[in-house]
Amino acid sequence: MAIDHSSQTTLITGASSGIGADLARRLAERGTALVLAARRTERLDALAAELRTAHGVRVETVSADLARPGAGRDLAAEVDRRGVRVTSLINNAGIGSDGAFADQDPDELEALLALNVTALVDITRAFIDRLSRAEGGYLVNIASGAAYQPIPGMAVYAASKAFVLNFTEALWWETRGSGLRTMAFSPGLTRSEFFDEIGTQGYGSGFQTPDEVARALVRALDRDRSVPSTAARASTAFAAGLVRLFSRKATVLLTARGAGSAGLMSKRRPVAP
């Protein structure tokens, strides 16, 4: 059954910029009420004011460090305190890293896993019961084209997104029949603040804009069928299917070549004095 966007109140994490902000814009166009959560209060409030003026929808903003332990439960308590009935959730917040694993800062890796994995699970657990009871809503966890294979030079990031993909596909089965549409959604390379942090060197061309990704996700929600996962581009879905044809060893070797892993490994190595 197709989603009735005008009946939804959707919580979007990581909504202050990039894909999250453009998702908010596209859903507000459809009449969706929104709860926007991220750390940067000023950006959230500016986006909320834009959406209220342009579309007349209710928009709540919650400033939160989602990587903090218990953030999902705190977020649920806050929306309850405000009397907001969340019917749908998009777990979009995430950060990336690249470079040789042995060169990466342990604190940065811990922060990545805290946001990409732990927070996503905690927020999903905090809201899944109410989403299932709402009937007609959706749970979308943002994975990545990197989720479908190990990527040397992005070992931890790719593994974190593989977790998101597998976790969400399992939840798709568990929530069947509840009225909740559960889906992992995988963008490809997207020109956003994600790459402002790690740089685009070594990633080639073919970047999408955040708005292109947001529109692809809304189209996926508008399809009158439920699937455990889908991608923003057909080429990402094709590549994901292709790697399943090879042995694990061949997959790593081919991915390392295709992803330019040698360059990713060297780009962050310390420069000798």
For each residue, the residues with C-beta under 8 A, 3 or more apart:
1: 136 224
2: 222 223 224
3: 8 136 137 138 181 221 222
4: 7 8 136
5: 8 27 30 31 32 221
6: 30 31 32
7: 4 87 136
8: 3 4 5 27 32 33 87 88 136 137 138
9: 32 33 34 35 58 84 85 86 87 88
10: 27 32 33 34 35 86 87 88 89 90 137
11: 34 35 37 75 79 86 88 89 90 127
12: 15 20 23 24 27 34 35 36 37 90 92
13: 20 37 38 66 90 91 92 93 119 123
14: 18 19 20 37 38 66 92 93 94
15: 12 20 21 23 24 34 36 37 38 44 47 92
16: 20 21 36 38 39 40 43 44 47
17: 20 21 38 40 43 192 193
18: 14 21 22 190 192 193 194 210
19: 14 22 23 92 142 187 190 192 210 213 214
20: 12 13 14 15 16 17 23 24 36 38 90 92 93
21: 15 16 17 18 24 25 43 47 210
22: 18 19 25 26 209 210 211 213 214
23: 12 15 19 20 26 27 90 92 214 217 218
24: 12 15 20 21 27 28 34 36 47 51 59
25: 21 22 28 29 50 51 211 214
26: 22 23 29 30 211 214 215 217 218
27: 5 8 10 12 23 24 30 32 34 218
28: 24 25 31 32 34 51 54 55 57 59
29: 25 26 55
30: 5 6 26 27 218
31: 5 6 28 55 57
32: 5 6 8 9 10 27 28 57 88
33: 8 9 10 57 58 59
34: 9 10 11 12 15 24 27 28 48 51 57 58 59 60
35: 9 10 11 12 59 60 61 62 79 84 86
36: 12 15 16 20 24 44 47 48 59 60 61 62
37: 11 12 13 14 15 44 61 62 63 64 66 75 93
38: 13 14 15 16 17 20 43 44 63 64 66 93
39: 16 63 64 65 66
40: 16 17 43 44 63
41: 44 45 61 63
42: 45 46
43: 16 17 21 38 40 46 47
44: 15 16 36 37 38 40 41 47 48 61 62 63
45: 41 42 48 49 61
46: 42 43 49 50
47: 15 16 21 24 36 43 44 50 51 59 61
48: 34 36 44 45 51 52 59 60 61
49: 45 46 52 53
50: 25 46 47 53 54
51: 24 25 28 34 47 48 54 55 57 59
52: 48 49 55 56 57 58 59
53: 49 50
54: 28 50 51
55: 28 29 31 51 52
56: 52
57: 28 31 32 33 34 51 52
58: 9 33 34 52
59: 24 28 33 34 35 36 47 48 51 52
60: 34 35 36 48 79 82 84
61: 35 36 37 41 44 45 47 48
62: 35 36 37 44 75 78 79
63: 37 38 39 40 41 44
64: 37 38 39 68 71 74 75 78
65: 39 68 71
66: 13 14 37 38 39 71 72 75 93 115 119 123
67: 71 111 114 115 118 119
68: 64 65 71 74
69: 118 122
70: 73 74 122
71: 64 65 66 67 68 74 75 119 122 123
72: 66 75 76 119 121 122 123 124 125 126 127
73: 70 76 77 122 126
74: 64 68 70 71 77 78
75: 11 37 62 64 66 71 72 78 79 123 126
76: 72 73 79 80 126 127 130
77: 73 74 80 81
78: 62 64 74 75 81 82
79: 11 35 60 62 75 76 82 84 86
80: 76 77 83 84
81: 77 78
82: 60 78 79
83: 80
84: 9 35 60 79 80
85: 9 130 134
86: 9 10 11 35 79 89 127 130 131 134
87: 7 8 9 10 130 131 134 136 137
88: 8 9 10 11 32 131 134 137 138 139 140
89: 10 11 86 123 124 127 131 137 138 139 140
90: 10 11 12 13 20 23 140 141 142 217
91: 13 120 123 124 139 140 141 142 164
92: 12 13 14 15 19 20 23 142
93: 13 14 20 37 38 66 115 119 120
94: 14 115 116 120 142 160 161 194
95: 111 112 115 116 194 197
96: 112 154 157 194 195 197 198
97: 104 108 109 112 154 156 157 198
98: 153 154 157 198 202 264 267 268
99: 103 104 153 264 265 267 268 269
100: 103 104 153 265 266 268 269
101: 104 155 156
102:
103: 99 100 268 269 270
104: 97 99 100 101 108 109 156 268
105: 108 109
106: 109 110
107: 110 111
108: 97 104 105 111 112
109: 97 104 105 106 112 113 156
110: 106 107 113 114
111: 67 95 107 108 114 115
112: 95 96 97 108 109 115 116 156 157 160
113: 109 110 116 117 118 156 160
114: 67 110 111 117 118 119
115: 66 67 93 94 95 111 112 118 119 120
116: 94 95 112 113 119 120 157 160 161 163 164
117: 113 114 120 121 160 163 164
118: 67 69 113 114 115 121 122
119: 13 66 67 71 72 93 114 115 116 122 123
120: 91 93 94 115 116 117 123 124 141 164 167
121: 72 117 118 124 125 167
122: 69 70 71 72 73 118 119 125 126
123: 13 66 71 72 75 89 91 119 120 126 127
124: 72 89 91 120 121 127 128 139 141 171
125: 72 121 122 128
126: 72 73 75 76 122 123
127: 11 72 76 86 89 123 124 130 131 139
128: 124 125 131 132 139 171 175 180
129: 132 133
130: 76 85 86 87 127 133 134
131: 86 87 88 89 127 128 134 137 138 139 180
132: 128 129 135 175 178 179 180
133: 129 130
134: 85 86 87 88 130 131 137 179 180
135: 132 178 179 180
136: 1 3 4 7 8 87 179
137: 3 8 10 87 88 89 131 134 179 180 181
138: 3 8 88 89 131 180 181 182 183 221
139: 88 89 91 124 127 128 131 168 171 175 180 181 182 183
140: 88 89 90 91 182 183 184 185 217 221
141: 90 91 120 124 164 167 168 183 184 185
142: 19 90 91 92 94 164 184 185 186 187
143: 147 161 162 164 165 168 184 185 186 229
144: 147 157 158 161 164 186 187
145: 148 186 187 188 189 231 233 236 239 240
146: 149 151 154 157 158 161 162
147: 143 144 158 161 162 164 165 184 186
148: 145 162 165 186 239 240 243
149: 146 158 243 251 252 255
150: 155 158 159 162 251 252 255
151: 146 154 155 157 158 255 256 259 261 264
152: 155 252 255 256 259 261 264 265
153: 98 99 100 202 256 259 260 261 262 263 264 265
154: 96 97 98 146 151 157 158 259 261 264
155: 101 150 151 152 158 159
156: 97 101 104 109 112 113 159 160
157: 96 97 98 112 116 144 146 151 154 160 161
158: 144 146 147 149 150 151 154 155 161 162
159: 150 155 156 162 163
160: 94 112 113 116 117 156 157 163 164
161: 94 116 143 144 146 147 157 158 164 165 186
162: 143 146 147 148 150 158 159 165 166
163: 116 117 159 160 166 167
164: 91 116 117 120 141 142 143 144 147 160 161 167 168 184
165: 143 147 148 161 162 168 169 184 186 229
166: 162 163 169 170
167: 120 121 141 163 164 170 171
168: 139 141 143 164 165 171 172 182 183 184 228 229
169: 165 166 172 173 184 228 229
170: 166 167 173 174
171: 124 128 139 167 168 174 175 182
172: 168 169 175 176 182 183 184 226 227 228 229
173: 169 170 176 228
174: 170 171
175: 128 132 139 171 172 178 180 182
176: 172 173 226
177:
178: 132 135 175
179: 132 134 135 136 137
180: 128 131 132 134 135 137 138 139 175
181: 3 137 138 139 221 226
182: 138 139 140 168 171 172 175 226 228
183: 138 139 140 141 168 172 220 221 226 227 228 229 230
184: 140 141 142 143 147 164 165 168 169 172 228 229 230
185: 140 141 142 143 217 220 229 230 231 232
186: 142 143 144 145 147 148 161 165 229 230 231 232 236 240
187: 19 142 144 145 190 208 213 216 231 232 236
188: 145 206 208 231 232 233 235 236
189: 145 195 203 204 206 207 208
190: 18 19 187 194 195 207 208 209 210 213
191: 195 200 207 208 209 210
192: 17 18 19 195 196 210
193: 17 18 196 197
194: 18 94 95 96 190 197 198
195: 96 189 190 191 192 198 199 200 203 207
196: 192 193
197: 95 96 193 194
198: 96 97 98 194 195
199: 195 267
200: 191 195 203 207
201: 263 267
202: 98 153 260 263 264 267
203: 189 195 200 207 260
204: 189 260
205:
206: 188 189
207: 189 190 191 195 200 203
208: 187 188 189 190 191 212 213 232 233
209: 22 190 191 212 213
210: 18 19 21 22 190 191 192 213 214
211: 22 25 26 214 215
212: 208 209 215 216 232
213: 19 22 187 190 208 209 210 216 217 232
214: 19 22 23 25 26 210 211 217 218
215: 26 211 212 218 219
216: 187 212 213 219 220 232 233
217: 23 26 90 140 185 213 214 220 221 232
218: 23 26 27 30 214 215 221 222
219: 215 216 222 223
220: 183 185 216 217 223 230
221: 3 5 138 140 181 183 217 218
222: 2 3 218 219
223: 2 219 220
224: 1 2
225:
226: 172 176 181 182 183
227: 172 183 230
228: 168 169 172 173 182 183 184
229: 143 165 168 169 172 183 184 185 186
230: 183 184 185 186 220 227 237
231: 145 185 186 187 188 234 236 237 240
232: 185 186 187 188 208 212 213 216 217 236
233: 145 188 208 216 236 237
234: 231 237 238
235: 188 238 239
236: 145 186 187 188 231 232 233 239 240
237: 230 231 233 234 240 241
238: 234 235 241 242
239: 145 148 235 236 242 243
240: 145 148 186 231 236 237 243 244
241: 237 238 244 245
242: 238 239 245 246
243: 148 149 239 240 246 251 254 255
244: 240 241
245: 241 242
246: 242 243 250 251 254
247: 250 251
248: 251 252
249: 252 253
250: 246 247 253 254
251: 149 150 243 246 247 248 254 255
252: 149 150 152 248 249 255 256
253: 249 250 256 257
254: 243 246 250 251 257 258
255: 149 150 151 152 243 251 252 258 259 261
256: 151 152 153 252 253 259 261 262
257: 253 254 260 261
258: 254 255
259: 151 152 153 154 255 256 264
260: 153 202 203 204 257 263 264
261: 151 152 153 154 255 256 257 264 265
262: 153 256 265 266
263: 153 201 202 260 266 267
264: 98 99 151 152 153 154 202 259 260 261 267
265: 99 100 152 153 261 262 269
266: 100 262 263 269
267: 98 99 199 201 202 263 264
268: 98 99 100 103 104
269: 99 100 103 265 266
270: 103
271:
272:
273:
